[in-house]
Amino acid sequence: MSVTHRKDGMRVASFFSGIGGFDLGFERAGFEVVFQCEIDKFCTRILKRHWAKVPRSSDIRKLAHDEIPEAEVWVGGFPCQDVSLARMGPRAGLKGKRSGLFHEFAELIGRRCPEIVVIENVPGLLSSHGGRDFEIVIRTLAKLGYGVGWRVFNSKNFGVAQSRQRVYIVGSYRNRRRAGEILFEPECGEGDFEKGGTDGEKSVSPFKRSLGDPVKGPIVQSLAYCLYACSARHTGTDWSRTYVSYPDGRVRRLMPGECEAIQGFPKDWTVPADAEENADVLDSLRYTALGNAVTVPVVGWLAKRIAQVLLRQKLADSIKAGSSRTAVVAVS
Ligand SMILES: C[S@@+](CC[C@H](N)C(=O)[O-])C[C@H]1O[C@@H](n2cnc3c(N)ncnc32)[C@H](O)[C@@H]1O
């Protein structure tokens, strides 16, 4: 399906923008990025490189609602550290300094009431404080007037070689049905559908399937484990579950460019225009930013569905208004 349209009515404001995963996915679906908010200096350099002219602010805690340009869609994956299961230990949840930034975001949403809100986070949000944190997110949006739906998507079902589960929450202002229409496709539709299977003796873990030549090498697993934010010097075990091996026994982790690929970003997306740091430092910054990012094709899929819903609404409004002018949309 291809959707073409004029950009008015198709504007997106991005919060906790990181390296612009949401922004790129929405842009690919025909939206115009009109605002970004990101505190991290390295991420801001990447955003500047790709969206030089887009107005940008740094700290969401200091952002006034009237500084944000008009946009139909607001998107943001607030920091996940306090709800993530990767923390191994008590989770501060939405009371934490970082994940608590959700409340700042909600405050701004309440002041401006964009038509659609999309929030992304780790699946740990569903279980943090026995589910009470997730309830707070949903209730907060509902109280602000949003019909809310959510769904867990796995990146591996969107054409990238990474198993990465993330929960996506969609809110639609004063509309109870639309969030569901956006998130859930009919049985035969495109998107995040997994074929049912059994765990019989003959089934092979998708993580055990590898590509490459065992004699000449290198060998790489056909599906990577979920990327985490970590540094170039990181010696933990998470990256070592997804390594590239050579016939002489050497192994290495995925390189930043390979991480870009399994997150759906174009090659060298995370190389700043003004890269002056040494290779180790630069790699660390790239690994961290990529581990925090959304997978672009997942967001692109959602963005396309949001575009369709908004265009249908626009068409219905113009028919209702009895406008003789044809709406400037074409959906094929
Ligand atoms: C989970 S990451 C989002 C990544 C993003 N969705 C992407 O695709 O790259 C959360 C982001 O929130 C940013 N952040 C943390 N505190 C912030 C604040 N006070 N104001 C604005 N951004 C903040 C972090 O620097 C980080 O980039």
The ligand as an SDF file (V2000), in Angstrom:
LIG
                    3D

 27 29  0  0  0  0  0  0  0  0999 V2000
   14.4910    5.2080   25.3760 C   0  0  0  0  0  0  0  0  0  0  0  0
   15.3970    6.5380   24.7660 S   0  0  0  0  0  0  0  0  0  0  0  0
   14.4210    6.9690   23.3380 C   0  0  0  0  0  0  0  0  0  0  0  0
   15.1260    6.6500   22.0540 C   0  0  0  0  0  0  0  0  0  0  0  0
   14.4110    7.0750   20.8070 C   0  0  0  0  0  0  0  0  0  0  0  0
   13.0520    6.6130   20.7260 N   0  0  0  0  0  0  0  0  0  0  0  0
   15.1780    6.6160   19.5620 C   0  0  0  0  0  0  0  0  0  0  0  0
   14.6050    5.9830   18.6630 O   0  0  0  0  0  0  0  0  0  0  0  0
   16.3930    6.8590   19.4930 O   0  0  0  0  0  0  0  0  0  0  0  0
   14.9930    7.8420   25.8730 C   0  0  0  0  0  0  0  0  0  0  0  0
   15.6310    9.1680   25.5510 C   0  0  0  0  0  0  0  0  0  0  0  0
   15.1710   10.1590   26.4760 O   0  0  0  0  0  0  0  0  0  0  0  0
   16.2240   11.0880   26.6300 C   0  0  0  0  0  0  0  0  0  0  0  0
   15.9830   11.8940   27.8550 N   0  0  0  0  0  0  0  0  0  0  0  0
   16.2830   11.5450   29.1320 C   0  0  0  0  0  0  0  0  0  0  0  0
   15.9570   12.5570   29.9610 N   0  0  0  0  0  0  0  0  0  0  0  0
   15.4270   13.5420   29.2090 C   0  0  0  0  0  0  0  0  0  0  0  0
   14.9210   14.8440   29.5000 C   0  0  0  0  0  0  0  0  0  0  0  0
   14.8790   15.3200   30.7630 N   0  0  0  0  0  0  0  0  0  0  0  0
   14.4700   15.6120   28.4750 N   0  0  0  0  0  0  0  0  0  0  0  0
   14.5220   15.1420   27.1940 C   0  0  0  0  0  0  0  0  0  0  0  0
   15.0090   13.9270   26.8590 N   0  0  0  0  0  0  0  0  0  0  0  0
   15.4530   13.1280   27.8460 C   0  0  0  0  0  0  0  0  0  0  0  0
   17.4590   10.2110   26.7080 C   0  0  0  0  0  0  0  0  0  0  0  0
   18.6360   10.9480   26.4520 O   0  0  0  0  0  0  0  0  0  0  0  0
   17.1440    9.1570   25.6560 C   0  0  0  0  0  0  0  0  0  0  0  0
   17.7160    9.4960   24.4170 O   0  0  0  0  0  0  0  0  0  0  0  0
  1  2  1  0
  2  3  1  0
  2 10  1  0
  3  4  1  0
  4  5  1  0
  5  6  1  0
  5  7  1  0
  7  8  2  0
  7  9  1  0
 10 11  1  0
 11 12  1  0
 11 26  1  0
 12 13  1  0
 13 14  1  0
 13 24  1  0
 14 15  1  0
 14 23  1  0
 15 16  2  0
 16 17  1  0
 17 18  1  0
 17 23  2  0
 18 19  1  0
 18 20  2  0
 20 21  1  0
 21 22  2  0
 22 23  1  0
 24 25  1  0
 24 26  1  0
 26 27  1  0
M  CHG  2   2   1   9  -1
M  END
$$$$
